[in-house]
Amino acid sequence: MIGEYQGIQFPLAQTYAEVECAKLMNYKAASLFDAGLPYGTEANVAKLIASQGASNGIEHAMQTLGGMGFAKEAHLERLWRDARLFRFAPISEQMILNFIAMQNLGLPRSY
């Protein structure tokens, strides 16, 4: 079985960890929202980690399948485009990092 190899297992495990962390931050943001408390940091962190995790997972899947990973029959190329979109829309990773730097680290505005 191909899943017996660390080269396959580790990227899958990494992606799982990233998506689970993003899910928890999403739940935390929703809980804060429901309580009427500020939730911007948690929502931004959830989006950042989820979009990066999804992109990394798809990249590894495409790499594992080689040329077939880019064939339309495998549907990975569509998932790759979709996952890539989440890294810059509706807000880019850089703007999320700006928000976190200013709101949580007390750093000055950098743009």
Secondary structure, 3 states (H helix, E strand, C coil): CHHHCHHHHHHHHHHHHHHHHHHHHHHHHHHHHHCCCCCHHHHHHHHHHHHHHHHHHHHHHHHHHHHHHHCHHHCHHHHHHHHHHCCCCCCCHHHHHHHHHHHCCCCCCCC
